[in-house]
Amino acid sequence: MLEKAIKGSKLYWGWICLLLVGIGIGFLAYTVQMKEGLSITGMSRDVSWGFYIAQFTFLVGVAASAVMMVIPKYLHHYQPFARILILGEFLAIAAVSMCLLFIIVDLGQPQRMLNIIFHATPHSILFWDMIVLNGYLFLNILIGWVTLEAEHKGVEPPKWIKPFIYLSIPWAVSIHTVTAFLYCGLPGRHFWLTAILAPRFLASAFASGPAFLILLSYVVKIFAKWDPGKEAIQSLAKIVAYATIINLFFIALEVFTALYSNIPGHTIHLKFLFSGLPGYSTYVPWMWVAILAGLAGFFILLFPENRKSDNVLAIGCLLVFMSCWIDKGLCFLIGGFTPSPLEEVTKYVPTKLELLISFGVYCAGFLILTILYKVAVGVKKEVAGEID
Amino acid sequence: MKSNRRQFLATLGITALGWSLFPNLLKAAEATSGHSLKGKRWAMVIDTKKLTVEIMEKCIRACNKAHNIPHIPDKKEVKWIWIETFHHLFPGQMGDKTHVSEYPEKKSLCLCNHCENPPCVRVCPTKATFQREDGIVMMDFHRCIGCRYCMAACPFGSRSFNFYDPRKFLKEENPNFPTRTKGVVEKCLFCYERIDEGKKPYCVEAAEGAIYFGDLNDPHSEVRKVLAERYAITRKPELGTFPCVYYLI
């Protein structure tokens, strides 16, 4: 099936080249980081994780969201998702790959990364995160490829793949739960020390992932002339709407608990994010945009007539995606580190090199995504008797 | 008894399994048989009343020089022991600043607490940071992958990461202590290298009697005596990490 990825239009190859250039730029920036150390980032003693780990956290959610199609399709036999499911699974592969890359670029000594395996330490959550992320990557490659190959050959998927599909459901939940555990098990980081973190992560995952998939479906429809199905998109849009409001509800719960209890260690991080600390309010507009975009996206997607209009639906999804990205891919991490456990306020803004390296990782993810989608759509079209 | 190849292989397999498991079981049995009384438990008691800025600076200089700690003039700095106000050392415990202004602004020394229940050791994915039997929380600079999870986990801000190559910031080098490379985490190690020789840490030596050091498990030790006589606090006791650095008030 891979041969589908090497037969494409000029537009396809142009896009691939563009992504390769992006990866090259990111790699060049990374060589500077290899040479100079993480000193080229905006991180510091007080804000010791930054943009990389924030992107990792966000993308785990995008990866986990494939489960929102696997459950209806395989547990409830909801057939409209049969067509689009492969796009969800392949998105998960690209997203997990980016997660792993973001972890690697964040390491101070990447050449030693296999120490996680050589000196396996089960009491570290990072060890389990390594297990679940790689396992999830493996599961999605296996399931995606086997089911697509069966479709290519015009036969039912083999029976042995079923247990893997069922396993992928709790596994998807596990990747985001374990990622939440990375944060919420730390004493002295009050902003993260909340039992609701894993459900909140899952809610924002099931909002941002399907929202992104709807946007991707439009891209596929326009550029590859293949329609993943109107009903599937409509169902996804409903999932996005409900997940968005649950996510916002969870954020509101956090805000209430902290502000009403009025415990300084808990309120100070929210103050930093929503109103700013003296001399440092960089992330206040971002946080408010995240909340307002989330609310606006929810109200747009709540009404069926909005969901049915392609343009309005796309805008709604874009707002939701933006809201989740700012909330989880930026503010959540920086807010937890500001102020520090010694209540010192240290500013963090990602540097240009840091952003270029992140850009390179995103390009690598999109390259994986493009190739996989090209294969998937090529097979689907061939089966349907359409000429590519 | 009839034997065949299959049985022979099975016996061989079980023997190999037993061979590999047995020593570990022995070890596990040893570990559970009450070692807590045997081992020492190093602790530091800082007399905040005796400490002056001059003494504190002397302590810091002694430590920095002996441990090849680079002087980095920005927020990517490396610190093992440094001066901090009470307000930062004990956040939330200093009352409101308007009515009680003296104590929050008072200065004291800040270093790794060598917690009895260290979160940094719990989260480290490679055991690059680990706890010795005598309680010292150690760092293996050659195993650390630089994920900085320990820095997120430490509630006391005691850990530093080598964002830069630290050797570039060293004016003179102590050949008896390793310098570090970029990309690894480091922190105060309670002068394990001196304790192993029967000496006290550099900062204790430089503190002119303002810092006590000794075995918390020994009822006759100096630290136990001074803790029995005077009121002492630890940082963030509510987090249950059980710091082994005490502050006499």
Boltz contact constraints between the chains, C-beta under 6 A:
constraints:
  - contact:
      token1: [A, 37]
      token2: [B, 163]
      max_distance: 6.0
  - contact:
      token1: [A, 37]
      token2: [B, 164]
      max_distance: 6.0
  - contact:
      token1: [A, 37]
      token2: [B, 182]
      max_distance: 6.0
  - contact:
      token1: [A, 37]
      token2: [B, 183]
      max_distance: 6.0
  - contact:
      token1: [A, 38]
      token2: [B, 163]
      max_distance: 6.0
  - contact:
      token1: [A, 39]
      token2: [B, 76]
      max_distance: 6.0
  - contact:
      token1: [A, 39]
      token2: [B, 163]
      max_distance: 6.0
  - contact:
      token1: [A, 39]
      token2: [B, 164]
      max_distance: 6.0
  - contact:
      token1: [A, 44]
      token2: [B, 75]
      max_distance: 6.0
  - contact:
      token1: [A, 44]
      token2: [B, 76]
      max_distance: 6.0
  - contact:
      token1: [A, 45]
      token2: [B, 75]
      max_distance: 6.0
  - contact:
      token1: [A, 45]
      token2: [B, 160]
      max_distance: 6.0
  - contact:
      token1: [A, 48]
      token2: [B, 148]
      max_distance: 6.0
  - contact:
      token1: [A, 48]
      token2: [B, 151]
      max_distance: 6.0
  - contact:
      token1: [A, 48]
      token2: [B, 161]
      max_distance: 6.0
  - contact:
      token1: [A, 107]
      token2: [B, 145]
      max_distance: 6.0
  - contact:
      token1: [A, 107]
      token2: [B, 146]
      max_distance: 6.0
  - contact:
      token1: [A, 107]
      token2: [B, 147]
      max_distance: 6.0
  - contact:
      token1: [A, 108]
      token2: [B, 146]
      max_distance: 6.0
  - contact:
      token1: [A, 108]
      token2: [B, 183]
      max_distance: 6.0
  - contact:
      token1: [A, 108]
      token2: [B, 184]
      max_distance: 6.0
  - contact:
      token1: [A, 109]
      token2: [B, 145]
      max_distance: 6.0
  - contact:
      token1: [A, 109]
      token2: [B, 146]
      max_distance: 6.0
  - contact:
      token1: [A, 109]
      token2: [B, 183]
      max_distance: 6.0
  - contact:
      token1: [A, 112]
      token2: [B, 145]
      max_distance: 6.0
  - contact:
      token1: [A, 113]
      token2: [B, 145]
      max_distance: 6.0
  - contact:
      token1: [A, 115]
      token2: [B, 126]
      max_distance: 6.0
  - contact:
      token1: [A, 115]
      token2: [B, 143]
      max_distance: 6.0
  - contact:
      token1: [A, 115]
      token2: [B, 145]
      max_distance: 6.0
  - contact:
      token1: [A, 116]
      token2: [B, 125]
      max_distance: 6.0
  - contact:
      token1: [A, 119]
      token2: [B, 126]
      max_distance: 6.0
  - contact:
      token1: [A, 119]
      token2: [B, 127]
      max_distance: 6.0
  - contact:
      token1: [A, 121]
      token2: [B, 125]
      max_distance: 6.0
  - contact:
      token1: [A, 121]
      token2: [B, 127]
      max_distance: 6.0
  - contact:
      token1: [A, 123]
      token2: [B, 122]
      max_distance: 6.0
  - contact:
      token1: [A, 124]
      token2: [B, 123]
      max_distance: 6.0
  - contact:
      token1: [A, 124]
      token2: [B, 124]
      max_distance: 6.0
  - contact:
      token1: [A, 124]
      token2: [B, 125]
      max_distance: 6.0
  - contact:
      token1: [A, 126]
      token2: [B, 125]
      max_distance: 6.0
  - contact:
      token1: [A, 126]
      token2: [B, 149]
      max_distance: 6.0
  - contact:
      token1: [A, 127]
      token2: [B, 125]
      max_distance: 6.0
  - contact:
      token1: [A, 186]
      token2: [B, 152]
      max_distance: 6.0
  - contact:
      token1: [A, 186]
      token2: [B, 153]
      max_distance: 6.0
  - contact:
      token1: [A, 187]
      token2: [B, 119]
      max_distance: 6.0
  - contact:
      token1: [A, 187]
      token2: [B, 155]
      max_distance: 6.0
  - contact:
      token1: [A, 187]
      token2: [B, 239]
      max_distance: 6.0
  - contact:
      token1: [A, 188]
      token2: [B, 155]
      max_distance: 6.0
  - contact:
      token1: [A, 188]
      token2: [B, 239]
      max_distance: 6.0
  - contact:
      token1: [A, 264]
      token2: [B, 92]
      max_distance: 6.0
  - contact:
      token1: [A, 340]
      token2: [B, 157]
      max_distance: 6.0
  - contact:
      token1: [A, 341]
      token2: [B, 155]
      max_distance: 6.0
  - contact:
      token1: [A, 341]
      token2: [B, 157]
      max_distance: 6.0
  - contact:
      token1: [A, 342]
      token2: [B, 88]
      max_distance: 6.0
  - contact:
      token1: [A, 342]
      token2: [B, 157]
      max_distance: 6.0
  - contact:
      token1: [A, 343]
      token2: [B, 91]
      max_distance: 6.0
  - contact:
      token1: [A, 346]
      token2: [B, 75]
      max_distance: 6.0
